[in-house]
Amino acid sequence: MSDPIYTKTVSPGGMWSNVIKRGKTLRLTDIEGGVNVGMLMYNADQPIERYNMPDTLKGQHIFFLTEPFCIHSDMGRLFASITSDTVGWHETVCGCSDESLVREKYGDNNYQAARNDFHRNGRENFLIEMGKWGLGPKDLVPNLNLFSKVVSDEAGNLELAAGNSKAGDSIELRFEMNTLVVLNTCQHPLDDSPDYAPKPILLEVFETGPPAADDPCRLSRPENERAFINTEDYYALRD
């Protein structure tokens, strides 16, 4: 892969959003180990179309994401394909933290008391970034939690698995649609650490071009093949 065309380090508990065009690849790298990256995706041209967790999971017969699976929209198209992944498990069902959860777990440390070192939460970080693009609470949907893994006990209770992502682990998302990506690095809502200690992420964007006809992500499931066709039809008169 060529040199990145864009590089950004998102700070612990930080947030980021931007439009990534189809044919570009986003690489996220865990800098310290143990990072959680909450992520949402919207059609950059028609943001009423957004990431759909149920379709992504049921269409691919999966509970978690890894290479060579895809990320589906609620209109039968694809936002992105996972073309490389050294982590092996990215969580899809637990949502994000909010103000009350963070206060209960880590104490009340607000901006008035701590300035920029105040305790941040996933929901507010999402809404801050979404507001820059004209989106709000009604546009929140279940989010991805990249780099995190959850496991269940015999009763079906979920807990966060320790040590899922190590320093230097990465995931690469090739975008099949012009996508507004919204993310934050707040701790996972099931993180049982007594300390408020979010981690940073390295974000890089590369030019990669369109997938080949025999692309592994395209062929990984029949539902993915259909979603690729739907996405290509959508852009047939737009490119």
Backbone as CSV, one residue per row, in Angstrom:
resi,resn,N_x,N_y,N_z,CA_x,CA_y,CA_z,C_x,C_y,C_z
1,MET,0.844,-1.181,0.000,0.000,0.000,0.000,0.889,1.243,0.000
2,SER,0.480,2.284,-0.704,1.249,3.517,-0.788,1.221,4.265,0.538
3,ASP,1.933,5.378,0.603,1.933,6.198,1.803,0.535,6.757,2.061
4,PRO,0.172,6.969,3.330,-1.155,7.507,3.623,-1.321,8.920,3.089
5,ILE,-2.547,9.244,2.696,-2.863,10.594,2.252,-3.376,11.452,3.409
6,TYR,-3.613,10.803,4.540,-4.096,11.513,5.724,-3.716,10.699,6.948
7,THR,-3.238,11.392,7.979,-2.854,10.742,9.234,-3.335,11.589,10.403
8,LYS,-3.847,10.919,11.425,-4.352,11.623,12.595,-4.254,10.705,13.800
9,THR,-3.787,11.224,14.922,-3.853,10.505,16.183,-5.029,11.050,16.975
10,VAL,-5.984,10.184,17.291,-7.137,10.586,18.089,-6.795,10.308,19.547
11,SER,-6.886,11.320,20.373,-6.443,11.244,21.756,-7.335,10.337,22.593
12,PRO,-6.883,9.917,23.768,-7.727,9.105,24.655,-9.013,9.853,25.008
13,GLY,-10.152,9.176,24.836,-11.427,9.825,25.082,-11.776,10.879,24.048
14,GLY,-11.062,10.870,22.930,-11.265,11.875,21.892,-12.315,11.455,20.882
15,MET,-12.480,12.281,19.855,-13.500,12.040,18.837,-13.002,12.567,17.505
16,TRP,-13.614,12.062,16.419,-13.201,12.457,15.062,-14.338,12.131,14.115
17,SER,-14.469,12.934,13.071,-15.418,12.619,11.998,-14.916,13.242,10.708
18,ASN,-15.215,12.570,9.593,-14.896,13.092,8.268,-15.526,12.181,7.231
19,VAL,-15.544,12.654,5.993,-16.053,11.860,4.879,-14.884,11.125,4.234
20,ILE,-15.021,9.818,4.099,-14.038,9.004,3.394,-14.701,8.498,2.120
21,LYS,-14.117,8.831,0.980,-14.703,8.495,-0.313,-14.495,7.020,-0.645
22,ARG,-15.369,6.475,-1.483,-15.237,5.101,-1.932,-13.910,4.926,-2.673
23,GLY,-13.305,3.758,-2.509,-11.990,3.527,-3.103,-10.833,3.916,-2.205
24,LYS,-11.141,4.394,-0.989,-10.098,4.710,-0.012,-10.194,3.721,1.148
25,THR,-9.063,3.510,1.816,-9.003,2.576,2.940,-8.605,3.314,4.210
26,LEU,-9.342,3.057,5.263,-9.033,3.580,6.590,-8.343,2.488,7.397
27,ARG,-7.146,2.787,7.874,-6.449,1.877,8.787,-6.450,2.496,10.180
28,LEU,-6.930,1.719,11.155,-6.886,2.124,12.551,-5.895,1.229,13.270
29,THR,-4.985,1.831,14.039,-3.955,1.085,14.742,-4.009,1.398,16.231
30,ASP,-4.067,0.347,17.038,-4.057,0.471,18.486,-2.636,0.833,18.921
31,ILE,-2.457,2.001,19.493,-1.113,2.490,19.814,-0.557,1.838,21.071
32,GLU,-1.381,1.728,22.116,-0.902,1.262,23.413,-1.402,-0.129,23.789
33,GLY,-2.453,-0.609,23.103,-3.115,-1.851,23.492,-4.329,-1.555,24.348
34,GLY,-5.412,-2.291,24.100,-6.606,-2.136,24.911,-7.514,-0.993,24.525
35,VAL,-7.360,-0.443,23.327,-8.213,0.661,22.907,-9.611,0.156,22.557
36,ASN,-10.586,1.030,22.692,-11.929,0.805,22.153,-12.255,1.960,21.223
37,VAL,-12.751,1.640,20.030,-13.138,2.676,19.072,-14.610,2.501,18.737
38,GLY,-15.448,3.374,19.288,-16.849,3.398,18.911,-16.995,4.060,17.555
39,MET,-17.780,3.459,16.643,-17.863,3.977,15.282,-19.286,3.922,14.747
40,LEU,-19.674,4.984,14.050,-20.926,5.063,13.300,-20.609,5.433,11.861
41,MET,-21.485,5.033,10.926,-21.310,5.337,9.509,-22.631,5.803,8.904
42,TYR,-22.522,6.824,8.025,-23.675,7.373,7.326,-23.291,7.610,5.872
43,ASN,-24.266,7.472,4.963,-24.067,7.852,3.572,-23.764,9.345,3.541
44,ALA,-22.591,9.710,3.050,-22.172,11.110,3.080,-23.068,12.006,2.235
45,ASP,-23.718,11.453,1.219,-24.563,12.241,0.326,-26.029,12.223,0.758
46,GLN,-26.450,11.168,1.422,-27.821,11.035,1.919,-27.759,10.402,3.312
47,PRO,-27.520,11.208,4.361,-27.253,10.627,5.680,-28.427,9.907,6.317
48,ILE,-29.599,9.923,5.655,-30.701,9.097,6.152,-30.343,7.618,6.065
49,GLU,-29.394,7.278,5.185,-28.886,5.915,5.089,-27.730,5.767,6.066
50,ARG,-27.828,4.770,6.937,-26.805,4.641,7.957,-26.488,3.180,8.251
51,TYR,-25.427,2.967,9.041,-25.018,1.613,9.424,-26.180,0.873,10.064
52,ASN,-26.351,-0.397,9.657,-27.417,-1.231,10.184,-26.812,-2.477,10.829
53,MET,-26.887,-2.539,12.146,-26.320,-3.666,12.869,-27.037,-4.979,12.559
54,PRO,-28.389,-5.042,12.596,-29.044,-6.332,12.333,-28.726,-6.901,10.960
55,ASP,-28.765,-6.062,9.909,-28.480,-6.562,8.564,-27.031,-7.008,8.426
56,THR,-26.114,-6.285,9.059,-24.702,-6.653,9.002,-24.475,-8.033,9.613
57,LEU,-25.170,-8.323,10.706,-24.951,-9.590,11.402,-25.722,-10.747,10.779
58,LYS,-27.020,-10.564,10.561,-27.821,-11.692,10.076,-27.487,-12.055,8.637
59,GLY,-27.143,-11.063,7.810,-26.819,-11.345,6.421,-25.533,-12.138,6.259
60,GLN,-24.634,-12.018,7.242,-23.347,-12.710,7.164,-23.236,-13.854,8.171
61,HIS,-24.308,-14.089,8.950,-24.350,-15.184,9.920,-23.208,-15.064,10.927
62,ILE,-23.073,-13.846,11.491,-21.967,-13.566,12.409,-22.491,-12.812,13.626
63,PHE,-21.655,-12.765,14.667,-21.932,-11.988,15.865,-20.914,-10.871,16.044
64,PHE,-19.749,-11.032,15.417,-18.672,-10.049,15.525,-18.103,-9.817,14.128
65,LEU,-17.269,-8.801,14.001,-16.680,-8.468,12.712,-15.187,-8.764,12.689
66,THR,-14.722,-9.205,11.534,-13.314,-9.385,11.253,-13.175,-9.529,9.739
67,GLU,-11.964,-9.668,9.234,-11.712,-9.940,7.819,-12.283,-11.301,7.441
68,PRO,-12.962,-11.509,6.315,-13.235,-10.608,5.197,-14.691,-10.132,5.161
69,PHE,-15.269,-9.823,6.312,-16.673,-9.447,6.350,-16.861,-7.979,5.982
70,CYS,-18.138,-7.572,5.864,-18.490,-6.248,5.372,-19.421,-5.542,6.346
71,ILE,-19.525,-4.240,6.181,-20.378,-3.408,7.027,-21.515,-2.883,6.164
72,HIS,-22.749,-3.269,6.498,-23.914,-3.019,5.656,-24.694,-1.783,6.103
73,SER,-25.348,-1.140,5.141,-26.263,-0.042,5.439,-27.676,-0.584,5.593
74,ASP,-28.611,0.310,5.936,-30.011,-0.093,6.079,-30.767,-0.047,4.754
75,MET,-30.042,0.115,3.637,-30.663,0.127,2.322,-30.076,-0.928,1.406
76,GLY,-29.503,-1.973,2.006,-28.999,-3.095,1.226,-27.703,-2.842,0.504
77,ARG,-26.974,-1.823,0.939,-25.687,-1.509,0.307,-24.565,-1.656,1.333
78,LEU,-23.327,-1.433,0.876,-22.156,-1.587,1.724,-21.477,-0.255,1.993
79,PHE,-21.180,-0.021,3.248,-20.303,1.091,3.581,-18.845,0.712,3.373
80,ALA,-18.450,-0.435,3.916,-17.032,-0.778,3.901,-16.836,-2.284,3.980
81,SER,-15.661,-2.720,3.538,-15.230,-4.106,3.633,-13.991,-4.163,4.515
82,ILE,-13.903,-5.185,5.342,-12.734,-5.357,6.200,-11.707,-6.183,5.424
83,THR,-10.664,-5.523,4.963,-9.686,-6.167,4.089,-8.470,-6.686,4.830
84,SER,-8.257,-6.230,6.055,-7.137,-6.709,6.859,-7.491,-6.506,8.330
85,ASP,-7.086,-7.467,9.164,-7.428,-7.370,10.578,-6.502,-8.262,11.383
86,THR,-5.720,-7.682,12.271,-4.837,-8.478,13.128,-5.452,-8.737,14.501
87,VAL,-6.643,-8.202,14.750,-7.279,-8.347,16.059,-8.115,-9.623,16.108
88,GLY,-9.014,-9.798,15.112,-9.782,-11.034,15.010,-11.188,-10.970,15.551
89,TRP,-11.511,-9.946,16.309,-12.859,-9.852,16.890,-13.161,-8.387,17.193
90,HIS,-14.224,-7.868,16.591,-14.667,-6.494,16.838,-16.141,-6.548,17.209
91,GLU,-16.484,-5.972,18.321,-17.783,-6.121,18.972,-18.861,-5.266,18.303
92,THR,-20.102,-5.793,18.276,-21.148,-5.168,17.464,-22.447,-4.869,18.209
93,VAL,-22.579,-5.246,19.490,-23.919,-5.245,20.100,-24.061,-4.438,21.393
94,CYS,-22.991,-3.932,21.968,-23.069,-3.374,23.324,-23.262,-1.863,23.386
95,GLY,-23.239,-1.168,22.257,-23.506,0.264,22.277,-22.364,1.067,22.869
96,CYS,-22.697,2.204,23.483,-21.671,3.117,23.989,-22.014,3.580,25.399
97,SER,-21.028,4.142,26.058,-21.243,4.695,27.391,-22.015,6.009,27.294
98,ASP,-22.636,6.403,28.408,-23.270,7.710,28.487,-22.820,8.400,29.774
99,GLU,-23.326,9.597,30.003,-22.853,10.395,31.134,-23.089,9.702,32.472
100,SER,-24.271,9.137,32.656,-24.580,8.525,33.945,-23.707,7.303,34.205
101,LEU,-23.441,6.503,33.177,-22.594,5.321,33.340,-21.179,5.722,33.731
102,VAL,-20.634,6.707,33.046,-19.262,7.144,33.330,-19.174,7.744,34.732
103,ARG,-20.164,8.512,35.126,-20.156,9.089,36.467,-20.227,8.002,37.534
104,GLU,-21.075,6.993,37.303,-21.215,5.908,38.267,-19.932,5.101,38.404
105,LYS,-19.235,4.867,37.284,-18.053,4.009,37.303,-16.794,4.756,37.746
106,TYR,-16.672,6.028,37.340,-15.398,6.729,37.524,-15.501,7.998,38.360
107,GLY,-16.691,8.336,38.815,-16.853,9.542,39.614,-17.193,10.755,38.768
108,ASP,-17.568,11.816,39.452,-17.981,13.047,38.782,-16.770,13.935,38.563
109,ASN,-16.309,14.007,37.333,-15.144,14.825,36.987,-15.513,15.650,35.769
110,ASN,-16.156,16.783,35.979,-16.711,17.562,34.881,-15.739,18.618,34.369
111,TYR,-16.155,19.307,33.318,-15.288,20.295,32.673,-14.982,21.451,33.620
112,GLN,-15.962,21.867,34.409,-15.749,22.990,35.317,-14.642,22.692,36.324
113,ALA,-14.520,21.409,36.705,-13.500,21.032,37.692,-12.175,20.652,37.045
114,ALA,-12.220,19.990,35.882,-10.998,19.399,35.319,-10.602,19.982,33.972
115,ARG,-11.387,20.917,33.452,-11.151,21.468,32.115,-11.034,20.319,31.104
116,ASN,-10.020,20.319,30.251,-9.982,19.330,29.170,-9.688,17.909,29.630
117,ASP,-9.414,17.726,30.910,-9.196,16.383,31.439,-10.469,15.782,32.035
118,PHE,-11.633,16.399,31.749,-12.872,15.861,32.299,-13.196,14.493,31.683
119,HIS,-14.060,13.746,32.360,-14.437,12.409,31.908,-15.442,12.500,30.757
120,ARG,-15.089,11.928,29.634,-15.947,11.951,28.453,-16.690,10.627,28.320
121,ASN,-17.786,10.664,27.576,-18.542,9.438,27.336,-18.868,9.305,25.858
122,GLY,-19.122,8.074,25.417,-19.307,7.790,23.997,-20.487,8.507,23.384
123,ARG,-21.626,8.538,24.093,-22.835,9.145,23.524,-22.627,10.631,23.246
124,GLU,-22.088,11.364,24.204,-21.886,12.797,23.998,-20.844,13.058,22.914
125,ASN,-19.791,12.259,22.878,-18.789,12.439,21.827,-19.397,12.188,20.443
126,PHE,-20.215,11.139,20.321,-20.904,10.917,19.050,-21.736,12.141,18.671
127,LEU,-22.527,12.644,19.597,-23.440,13.739,19.285,-22.691,15.026,18.937
128,ILE,-21.563,15.271,19.590,-20.762,16.457,19.259,-20.300,16.384,17.805
129,GLU,-19.744,15.238,17.410,-19.260,15.102,16.033,-20.412,15.075,15.032
130,MET,-21.493,14.390,15.360,-22.644,14.329,14.458,-23.248,15.707,14.226
131,GLY,-23.230,16.551,15.268,-23.778,17.896,15.133,-23.048,18.737,14.100
132,LYS,-21.782,18.431,13.851,-21.011,19.170,12.843,-21.520,18.886,11.431
133,TRP,-22.324,17.834,11.279,-22.822,17.417,9.973,-24.349,17.496,9.892
134,GLY,-24.958,18.207,10.844,-26.401,18.380,10.821,-27.186,17.207,11.351
135,LEU,-26.536,16.304,12.082,-27.191,15.138,12.640,-27.357,15.307,14.153
136,GLY,-28.319,14.574,14.728,-28.582,14.712,16.147,-29.031,13.420,16.788
137,PRO,-29.641,13.500,17.978,-30.020,12.289,18.720,-30.892,11.326,17.926
138,LYS,-31.779,11.834,17.084,-32.650,10.940,16.311,-31.865,10.100,15.313
139,ASP,-30.625,10.496,15.029,-29.806,9.786,14.045,-28.855,8.780,14.687
140,LEU,-28.865,8.695,16.015,-28.031,7.701,16.689,-28.577,6.291,16.437
141,VAL,-27.699,5.389,16.079,-28.060,3.977,15.899,-27.040,3.135,16.668
142,PRO,-27.289,1.828,16.854,-26.287,0.983,17.515,-24.936,1.068,16.808
143,ASN,-23.895,1.254,17.577,-22.568,1.496,17.023,-21.686,0.260,17.073
144,LEU,-20.632,0.295,16.283,-19.558,-0.689,16.369,-18.628,-0.328,17.523
145,ASN,-17.993,-1.329,18.115,-16.910,-1.125,19.077,-15.691,-1.885,18.575
146,LEU,-14.913,-1.211,17.731,-13.737,-1.858,17.154,-12.675,-2.083,18.222
147,PHE,-11.941,-3.183,18.066,-10.856,-3.632,18.947,-11.352,-4.296,20.232
148,SER,-12.651,-4.289,20.492,-13.182,-4.878,21.718,-13.870,-6.208,21.422
149,LYS,-13.829,-7.105,22.410,-14.466,-8.419,22.313,-15.322,-8.640,23.554
150,VAL,-16.526,-9.179,23.368,-17.359,-9.554,24.506,-17.621,-11.055,24.456
151,VAL,-17.719,-11.658,25.629,-18.028,-13.081,25.756,-19.209,-13.221,26.711
152,SER,-19.909,-14.346,26.610,-21.080,-14.562,27.455,-20.869,-15.745,28.382
153,ASP,-21.543,-15.693,29.532,-21.538,-16.843,30.416,-22.721,-17.748,30.065
154,GLU,-22.969,-18.791,30.856,-24.022,-19.747,30.534,-25.417,-19.126,30.604
155,ALA,-25.542,-18.028,31.349,-26.830,-17.340,31.455,-27.018,-16.292,30.365
156,GLY,-26.006,-16.114,29.513,-26.098,-15.142,28.439,-25.648,-13.747,28.810
157,ASN,-25.083,-13.574,30.005,-24.581,-12.263,30.408,-23.264,-11.972,29.693
158,LEU,-23.143,-10.762,29.170,-21.950,-10.387,28.413,-20.930,-9.700,29.310
159,GLU,-19.663,-9.976,29.044,-18.591,-9.243,29.710,-17.467,-8.996,28.721
160,LEU,-16.714,-7.942,28.978,-15.626,-7.564,28.088,-14.434,-8.490,28.299
161,ALA,-13.898,-9.026,27.212,-12.728,-9.904,27.285,-11.456,-9.066,27.366
162,ALA,-10.628,-9.358,28.329,-9.387,-8.616,28.506,-8.357,-9.026,27.457
163,GLY,-7.508,-8.087,27.077,-6.375,-8.384,26.221,-6.704,-8.717,24.782
164,ASN,-7.881,-8.295,24.301,-8.264,-8.638,22.926,-7.369,-7.960,21.897
165,SER,-6.981,-6.724,22.152,-6.160,-5.967,21.206,-4.848,-5.567,21.863
166,LYS,-3.764,-5.817,21.137,-2.426,-5.485,21.621,-1.890,-4.236,20.917
167,ALA,-0.880,-3.641,21.496,-0.231,-2.497,20.861,0.254,-2.898,19.468
168,GLY,-0.093,-2.097,18.462,0.294,-2.379,17.080,-0.754,-3.118,16.282
169,ASP,-1.780,-3.676,16.936,-2.864,-4.317,16.199,-3.616,-3.288,15.357
170,SER,-4.159,-3.755,14.216,-4.833,-2.817,13.317,-5.971,-3.494,12.572
171,ILE,-6.840,-2.669,12.041,-7.910,-3.100,11.152,-7.956,-2.138,9.983
172,GLU,-8.224,-2.674,8.774,-8.326,-1.842,7.573,-9.717,-1.972,6.977
173,LEU,-10.347,-0.837,6.748,-11.685,-0.759,6.171,-11.593,-0.088,4.807
174,ARG,-11.914,-0.833,3.761,-11.974,-0.259,2.414,-13.407,0.225,2.179
175,PHE,-13.542,1.495,1.827,-14.885,2.061,1.704,-15.436,1.864,0.299
176,GLU,-16.654,1.318,0.256,-17.361,1.062,-0.998,-18.378,2.169,-1.293
177,MET,-18.590,3.051,-0.335,-19.549,4.151,-0.450,-18.895,5.404,0.120
178,ASN,-19.279,6.579,-0.403,-18.845,7.821,0.212,-19.477,7.891,1.600
179,THR,-18.655,7.820,2.635,-19.155,7.555,3.975,-18.713,8.621,4.968
180,LEU,-19.686,9.134,5.713,-19.379,9.951,6.876,-19.068,9.004,8.027
181,VAL,-17.845,9.042,8.491,-17.388,8.192,9.592,-17.322,9.044,10.856
182,VAL,-17.957,8.573,11.910,-17.950,9.256,13.208,-17.410,8.266,14.229
183,LEU,-16.373,8.669,14.975,-15.798,7.732,15.933,-15.341,8.450,17.194
184,ASN,-15.159,7.658,18.246,-14.569,8.161,19.480,-13.766,7.056,20.137
185,THR,-12.899,7.444,21.070,-12.031,6.483,21.748,-12.379,6.371,23.230
186,CYS,-13.648,6.527,23.569,-14.083,6.323,24.953,-14.036,4.841,25.310
187,GLN,-13.927,4.553,26.593,-13.881,3.164,27.039,-15.182,2.437,26.726
188,HIS,-15.044,1.135,26.527,-16.202,0.290,26.254,-17.160,0.348,27.438
189,PRO,-18.479,0.319,27.199,-19.421,0.408,28.320,-19.328,-0.747,29.321
190,LEU,-18.770,-1.892,28.910,-18.611,-3.014,29.827,-17.215,-3.087,30.446
191,ASP,-16.387,-2.095,30.208,-15.048,-2.073,30.789,-15.177,-2.057,32.316
192,ASP,-14.619,-3.074,32.989,-14.763,-3.164,34.440,-13.586,-2.567,35.204
193,SER,-12.687,-1.874,34.497,-11.585,-1.214,35.183,-12.131,-0.122,36.106
194,PRO,-11.590,0.006,37.316,-12.039,1.086,38.210,-11.503,2.448,37.813
195,ASP,-10.597,2.470,36.845,-9.948,3.720,36.456,-10.489,4.234,35.123
196,TYR,-10.639,5.546,35.048,-10.958,6.187,33.776,-9.652,6.267,32.988
197,ALA,-9.520,5.420,31.973,-8.239,5.320,31.267,-8.449,4.949,29.806
198,PRO,-9.113,5.810,29.018,-9.244,5.538,27.578,-7.886,5.580,26.895
199,LYS,-7.819,4.997,25.703,-6.556,4.886,24.974,-6.644,5.625,23.630
200,PRO,-5.486,5.994,23.046,-5.475,6.674,21.746,-5.497,5.691,20.587
201,ILE,-5.761,6.230,19.403,-5.756,5.432,18.175,-5.034,6.208,17.074
202,LEU,-4.292,5.489,16.237,-3.695,6.088,15.041,-4.610,5.830,13.867
203,LEU,-4.948,6.876,13.161,-5.873,6.817,12.027,-5.121,7.219,10.763
204,GLU,-5.170,6.357,9.728,-4.523,6.639,8.445,-5.493,6.318,7.310
205,VAL,-5.461,7.128,6.254,-6.297,6.900,5.072,-5.388,6.737,3.861
206,PHE,-5.707,5.723,3.041,-4.907,5.388,1.863,-5.800,5.354,0.631
207,GLU,-5.200,5.652,-0.527,-5.853,5.426,-1.822,-5.674,3.953,-2.194
208,THR,-6.791,3.254,-2.451,-6.671,1.837,-2.783,-7.452,1.431,-4.028
209,GLY,-8.417,2.208,-4.473,-9.165,1.864,-5.669,-10.260,0.855,-5.410
210,PRO,-11.002,0.487,-6.455,-12.149,-0.423,-6.307,-11.706,-1.877,-6.147
211,PRO,-12.572,-2.731,-5.614,-12.238,-4.151,-5.452,-12.312,-4.897,-6.776
212,ALA,-11.585,-5.998,-6.858,-11.635,-6.856,-8.034,-12.875,-7.742,-7.980
213,ALA,-13.184,-8.384,-9.094,-14.362,-9.254,-9.161,-14.244,-10.442,-8.218
214,ASP,-13.007,-10.891,-7.940,-12.798,-12.030,-7.053,-12.364,-11.597,-5.660
215,ASP,-12.707,-10.390,-5.280,-12.333,-9.864,-3.971,-12.868,-10.770,-2.854
216,PRO,-12.043,-11.140,-1.862,-12.490,-12.056,-0.810,-13.693,-11.538,-0.024
217,CYS,-13.768,-10.240,0.204,-14.919,-9.693,0.940,-16.196,-9.854,0.114
218,ARG,-16.103,-9.617,-1.165,-17.257,-9.751,-2.047,-17.777,-11.184,-2.066
219,LEU,-16.860,-12.145,-2.023,-17.231,-13.551,-2.163,-17.451,-14.249,-0.827
220,SER,-17.273,-13.542,0.280,-17.341,-14.198,1.587,-18.741,-14.673,1.935
221,ARG,-19.777,-13.992,1.424,-21.161,-14.388,1.650,-21.995,-13.984,0.423
222,PRO,-23.002,-14.767,0.045,-23.886,-14.353,-1.060,-24.537,-12.995,-0.799
223,GLU,-24.860,-12.711,0.463,-25.465,-11.424,0.798,-24.507,-10.270,0.517
224,ASN,-23.206,-10.504,0.695,-22.231,-9.463,0.397,-22.137,-9.209,-1.107
225,GLU,-22.187,-10.267,-1.886,-22.185,-10.109,-3.351,-23.363,-9.253,-3.795
226,ARG,-24.550,-9.525,-3.256,-25.726,-8.735,-3.620,-25.578,-7.288,-3.173
227,ALA,-25.017,-7.077,-1.996,-24.839,-5.714,-1.508,-23.806,-4.952,-2.337
228,PHE,-22.760,-5.643,-2.800,-21.805,-5.000,-3.711,-22.515,-4.555,-4.988
229,ILE,-23.353,-5.433,-5.549,-24.077,-5.088,-6.777,-24.993,-3.896,-6.535
230,ASN,-25.714,-3.885,-5.422,-26.592,-2.751,-5.102,-25.807,-1.449,-4.988
231,THR,-24.632,-1.523,-4.375,-23.802,-0.331,-4.211,-23.271,0.153,-5.550
232,GLU,-22.839,-0.770,-6.396,-22.338,-0.393,-7.720,-23.448,0.211,-8.570
233,ASP,-24.670,-0.338,-8.472,-25.800,0.247,-9.193,-26.091,1.668,-8.711
234,TYR,-25.991,1.872,-7.422,-26.250,3.190,-6.834,-25.307,4.240,-7.398
235,TYR,-24.043,3.840,-7.624,-23.037,4.797,-8.104,-22.883,4.787,-9.631
236,ALA,-23.627,3.960,-10.343,-23.434,3.824,-11.786,-23.560,5.156,-12.519
237,LEU,-24.488,6.008,-12.103,-24.684,7.305,-12.760,-24.201,8.459,-11.883
238,ARG,-23.516,8.159,-10.793,-23.026,9.207,-9.896,-21.530,9.447,-10.019
239,ASP,-20.784,8.415,-10.406,-19.323,8.570,-10.490,-18.926,9.391,-11.714
